[in-house]
């Protein structure tokens, strides 16, 4: 069986909201983007993603890039809530900083 694409398919339920979106946006799109409902949904998905990214804050965009590139996750805690470690810091022992970083990450 031949498929039009080598990529996995994604099922979309044609509920009343999707039908309305297809009907309202069809005349606004390029004919190549409306040759089928699947092509139209793809075009709307890509345009919607661009709109979301354009409207995202700079911090959100930076977090998304860091997550994609390095697998970084945003912290769930606040360093300001940590009590300072007891005693004088040792320049050769990174354990307190590592412990603080793990706490902020929620690990």
C-alpha positions in Angstrom: 0.0 0.0 0.0 1.5 3.3 -1.0 1.2 6.4 1.2 1.4 10.0 0.1 4.0 10.7 2.8 6.7 8.8 4.6 5.7 10.6 7.8 3.3 9.2 10.3 -0.3 10.3 10.0 -2.3 12.2 12.6 -6.0 11.7 13.0 -8.2 14.8 13.5 -11.9 14.5 14.4 -14.1 16.7 12.2 -16.3 18.0 15.0 -18.4 21.1 14.5 -15.6 23.5 15.5 -13.2 22.0 13.1 -15.8 22.0 10.3 -16.5 25.7 11.0 -12.7 26.5 11.0 -12.3 24.7 7.6 -15.3 26.5 6.1 -14.3 30.0 7.3 -10.6 29.7 6.4 -10.9 27.9 3.1 -11.5 31.1 1.0 -8.6 32.8 2.7 -6.0 30.2 1.9 -4.1 29.4 -1.3 -5.9 26.8 -3.5 -2.9 24.4 -3.0 -3.5 24.6 0.7 -7.2 23.6 0.4 -6.9 20.8 -2.1 -8.0 18.5 0.7 -9.1 18.8 4.3 -5.8 17.3 5.4 -3.8 19.9 3.4 -5.9 22.7 4.9 -5.5 21.4 8.4 -1.7 21.2 7.8 -1.6 24.8 6.5 -3.6 26.0 9.5 -1.5 24.1 11.9 1.8 25.6 10.6 0.3 29.1 10.5 -1.1 28.7 14.0 2.3 27.6 15.3 4.0 30.6 13.7 1.4 32.9 15.3 1.8 31.3 18.7 5.6 31.6 18.5 5.3 35.2 17.3 3.1 36.0 20.3 5.2 34.2 22.8 7.4 36.2 25.2 11.1 36.3 24.7 11.5 34.3 27.9 9.2 31.6 26.6 11.0 31.4 23.2 14.4 31.1 25.0 13.0 28.3 27.2 11.7 26.5 24.2 15.1 26.8 22.4 17.0 25.6 25.5 14.7 22.7 25.9 15.1 21.7 22.3 18.8 22.1 22.2 19.9 20.9 25.6 16.9 19.2 27.2 16.8 22.0 29.8 13.8 22.3 32.0 12.7 25.5 33.7 13.1 25.6 37.5 10.1 25.0 39.7 11.4 26.7 42.8 13.1 29.9 43.8 16.7 30.3 44.8 15.5 33.2 47.0 13.6 30.7 49.2 16.8 28.8 50.0 18.5 29.3 53.3 22.2 29.9 52.9 24.4 26.9 53.6 25.9 26.7 57.1 29.5 27.7 57.5 31.9 29.4 55.2 31.7 28.4 51.5 34.5 26.3 50.2 35.8 27.3 46.7 36.8 23.7 46.0 33.4 22.1 47.0 30.6 22.5 44.4 28.2 20.4 46.4 26.1 23.2 47.9 25.6 24.8 44.4 24.7 21.4 43.0 22.3 20.7 45.8 20.6 24.1 45.2 20.3 23.5 41.5 18.7 20.1 42.1 16.3 21.7 44.5 15.3 24.4 42.0 14.8 21.8 39.3 12.5 19.8 41.6 14.7 16.8 41.6 
